Amino acid sequence: MMLGTVDMIHVSGGGDGVLTKGHHPAFGAGYQVGLADKIKKATDLPVIAVGMLDDALVADFVLESQQADLVAIGRGLLRDPHWWLNAQQRLGLTAQQMQDLPPSYARGY
């Protein structure tokens, strides 16, 4: 039997619900990033972090601090289909610096 290789690990602790009676995770921005960081260090493989990372500043911090190689935005993209454009603006980029900005949107940013 030939085993495949793993290119990247998407790390989630489940995110919601009661773990055992009286115990549930503390929810907050980046609350699962620590799990991704531990897996990254233990396996030396790239990881995708999850866990309320829809604030561009938090997502950017996770990437800059190398706790994860990618971040999953999930619900943030459901709420805001222009998340990528708005995140770039939140990070201080001008319309001229932004990636993937349709020319017709430039005046809006």
Rosetta silent file (secondary structure, phi, psi, omega in degrees, C-alpha in Angstrom):
SEQUENCE: MMLGTVDMIHVSGGGDGVLTKGHHPAFGAGYQVGLADKIKKATDLPVIAVGMLDDALVADFVLESQQADLVAIGRGLLRDPHWWLNAQQRLGLTAQQMQDLPPSYARGY
SCORE:     score description
SCORE:     0.000 S_00000001
   1 L     0.000  129.337  179.392    0.000    0.000    0.000 S_00000001
   2 L   -93.817  129.138  177.419    1.391    3.383   -1.006 S_00000001
   3 L   -93.311  142.671  178.261    0.890    6.207    1.427 S_00000001
   4 L   -81.714  176.764  177.442    0.354    9.741    0.159 S_00000001
   5 L  -108.871  159.480  178.071    2.085   12.825    1.358 S_00000001
   6 L  -108.566  126.203  179.366    0.661   15.742    3.260 S_00000001
   7 L   -92.102  -32.502 -176.159    1.317   19.197    1.865 S_00000001
   8 L  -160.715  151.754 -179.972   -0.488   21.249    4.496 S_00000001
   9 E  -118.571  127.274  175.723   -2.641   20.727    7.593 S_00000001
  10 E   -93.303  113.310 -169.808   -5.869   22.641    8.240 S_00000001
  11 L  -103.061  121.873  175.203   -6.066   22.797   12.043 S_00000001
  12 L  -143.427  138.292  176.941   -9.355   23.094   13.910 S_00000001
  13 L   -93.118   10.776  179.810  -10.321   22.014   17.384 S_00000001
  14 L   103.959  -36.406  168.059  -13.993   21.845   16.467 S_00000001
  15 L    82.265  -37.400 -176.797  -14.731   25.390   17.466 S_00000001
  16 L  -146.508  167.178  178.547  -18.064   25.243   19.164 S_00000001
  17 L    96.000  167.033 -178.756  -20.183   23.198   21.449 S_00000001
  18 L   -83.171  127.997  178.118  -19.730   21.716   24.867 S_00000001
  19 L   -75.505  -53.451  171.780  -16.648   19.529   25.264 S_00000001
  20 E  -143.768  164.835 -176.415  -17.876   17.932   28.461 S_00000001
  21 L   -53.155  123.769  178.710  -20.529   19.061   30.885 S_00000001
  22 L    85.204   -0.394 -179.072  -19.490   22.440   32.257 S_00000001
  23 E  -127.243  126.746  174.294  -16.532   22.845   29.886 S_00000001
  24 L  -148.307  156.238 -177.704  -16.484   24.742   26.625 S_00000001
  25 L   -67.328  149.267  173.518  -13.797   26.655   24.757 S_00000001
  26 L   -81.080  116.548 -176.984  -13.294   30.349   25.447 S_00000001
  27 L   -86.843  138.287  176.269  -14.232   32.038   22.172 S_00000001
  28 L  -178.471  165.354 -178.306  -12.300   35.034   20.895 S_00000001
  29 L   -54.828  122.763  177.562  -10.328   36.204   17.912 S_00000001
  30 L    78.838   16.667 -173.381   -7.619   33.643   17.180 S_00000001
  31 L   -63.360  -14.999  178.143   -8.731   31.238   19.896 S_00000001
  32 L  -108.648    2.501 -177.474   -7.564   28.201   17.886 S_00000001
  33 H   -61.376  -36.655  178.964   -4.294   29.637   16.576 S_00000001
  34 H   -57.548  -35.778  177.701   -2.316   28.008   19.390 S_00000001
  35 H   -64.606  -44.765  179.106   -3.368   24.590   18.101 S_00000001
  36 H   -61.765  -42.655 -179.781   -2.084   25.422   14.611 S_00000001
  37 H   -61.094  -42.999  179.463    1.190   26.712   16.047 S_00000001
  38 H   -64.667  -42.526  178.853    1.735   23.486   18.021 S_00000001
  39 H   -64.966  -42.133  179.266    1.015   21.298   14.982 S_00000001
  40 H   -58.436  -47.148 -178.599    3.325   23.440   12.821 S_00000001
  41 H   -68.932  -36.041 -177.193    6.187   23.080   15.302 S_00000001
  42 H   -75.192  -30.525 -174.148    5.606   19.361   15.862 S_00000001
  43 H  -108.982  -17.597 -174.469    5.381   18.408   12.187 S_00000001
  44 L    59.951   27.983  176.021    7.391   21.110   10.405 S_00000001
  45 L  -107.994  152.443  174.337    4.546   21.231    7.873 S_00000001
  46 L   -63.878  145.451 -179.627    2.675   24.350    6.757 S_00000001
  47 E  -129.797  154.736  173.781   -0.597   24.882    8.624 S_00000001
  48 E  -110.242  124.526  178.904   -3.839   26.775    8.117 S_00000001
  49 E   -95.196  150.533  177.410   -5.192   28.433   11.269 S_00000001
  50 L  -132.211  175.850  171.873   -8.866   29.028   12.021 S_00000001
  51 L   113.983   70.750  175.875  -10.866   30.586   14.817 S_00000001
  52 L    57.739   50.001 -178.707  -12.537   33.972   14.365 S_00000001
  53 L   -98.575   27.079 -175.001   -9.717   35.416   12.270 S_00000001
  54 L   -79.936   -6.396  171.931  -11.952   37.790   10.309 S_00000001
  55 L   -84.166  122.163 -176.051  -10.257   40.928   11.679 S_00000001
  56 H   -57.008  -35.759 -179.091   -7.502   41.753    9.186 S_00000001
  57 H   -67.889  -39.066  178.123   -5.162   42.944   11.932 S_00000001
  58 H   -68.198  -46.946  179.686   -5.488   39.665   13.853 S_00000001
  59 H   -59.456  -43.231  179.484   -5.077   37.553   10.699 S_00000001
  60 H   -63.260  -40.953  178.673   -2.025   39.589    9.698 S_00000001
  61 H   -61.249  -43.578 -179.883   -0.495   39.169   13.176 S_00000001
  62 H   -59.613  -42.718  179.887   -0.938   35.383   13.002 S_00000001
  63 H   -71.457  -44.756 -179.160    0.866   35.279    9.657 S_00000001
  64 H   -64.111  -35.320 -179.888    3.596   37.768   10.595 S_00000001
  65 L   -82.467    0.109  176.950    4.333   35.919   13.851 S_00000001
  66 L    60.646   29.931  173.634    4.598   32.684   11.830 S_00000001
  67 L   -77.237  -19.256  177.060    2.087   30.855   14.008 S_00000001
  68 L  -153.636  160.717 -179.406    0.446   29.723   10.753 S_00000001
  69 L   -97.043  -25.636  174.974    1.188   29.834    7.053 S_00000001
  70 E  -141.286  157.576  173.955   -2.378   30.586    5.969 S_00000001
  71 E  -123.405  142.718  176.088   -5.511   31.734    7.763 S_00000001
  72 L   -98.523  128.121 -175.217   -9.071   30.632    7.024 S_00000001
  73 L   -97.209  -26.282  173.677  -11.544   33.488    7.129 S_00000001
  74 L    42.154 -102.787 -174.713  -14.745   31.439    6.646 S_00000001
  75 H   -61.708  -31.420  176.848  -17.630   33.284    8.257 S_00000001
  76 H   -60.647  -37.387  177.236  -15.970   36.642    7.658 S_00000001
  77 H   -73.185  -29.752  175.627  -16.160   35.983    3.916 S_00000001
  78 H   -67.225  -40.773  179.605  -19.798   34.955    4.227 S_00000001
  79 H   -74.602  -31.676 -175.795  -20.593   38.263    5.930 S_00000001
  80 L  -139.260   95.475 -179.224  -18.403   40.338    3.607 S_00000001
  81 L   -64.701  -12.232  176.665  -17.676   38.989    0.115 S_00000001
  82 L  -102.336   24.420 -176.356  -15.236   41.908   -0.328 S_00000001
  83 H   -51.543  -45.406 -175.740  -13.302   40.918    2.805 S_00000001
  84 H   -59.571  -42.780  179.156   -9.992   40.711    0.925 S_00000001
  85 H   -69.251  -45.358 -179.638  -10.306   44.260   -0.395 S_00000001
  86 H   -65.708  -34.206  178.225  -11.526   45.678    2.922 S_00000001
  87 H   -65.072  -41.175  178.574   -8.764   43.857    4.803 S_00000001
  88 H   -62.759  -39.899  177.842   -6.107   45.464    2.623 S_00000001
  89 H   -66.156  -42.082  179.350   -7.587   48.875    3.317 S_00000001
  90 H   -60.859  -31.112  179.444   -7.735   48.116    7.080 S_00000001
  91 L   -82.833    2.260  172.892   -4.031   47.260    6.902 S_00000001
  92 L    95.612    7.441  178.798   -3.333   50.717    5.489 S_00000001
  93 L   -76.500  144.286  173.969   -2.851   50.013    1.789 S_00000001
  94 L   -84.408  167.095  178.643   -3.921   52.644   -0.689 S_00000001
  95 L   -56.947  -35.627 -179.942   -6.002   51.784   -3.732 S_00000001
  96 L   -69.144  -25.253 -177.918   -2.811   51.895   -5.822 S_00000001
  97 L   -91.745  -18.292 -172.934   -1.137   49.315   -3.533 S_00000001
  98 L   -70.166  144.382  175.990   -4.071   46.909   -3.227 S_00000001
  99 L   -91.624  145.695  173.478   -4.065   43.536   -4.975 S_00000001
 100 L    64.048   22.307  179.309   -7.044   42.313   -6.996 S_00000001
 101 L   -85.616  113.606  177.667   -8.847   45.673   -6.856 S_00000001
 102 L   -60.230  137.337 -178.622  -11.083   46.006   -9.923 S_00000001
 103 H   -51.671  -36.864 -179.393  -10.390   49.379  -11.583 S_00000001
 104 H   -69.148  -15.244  178.500  -14.047   50.328  -11.264 S_00000001
 105 H   -92.206  -14.498 -169.945  -13.813   49.886   -7.447 S_00000001
 106 H   -53.830  -41.309 -178.776  -10.698   52.047   -6.987 S_00000001
 107 H   -66.033  -22.343  177.916  -12.601   55.253   -6.185 S_00000001
 108 H   -76.818  -14.732 -179.157  -14.400   53.387   -3.386 S_00000001
 109 L  -116.315    0.000    0.000  -11.095   52.664   -1.674 S_00000001
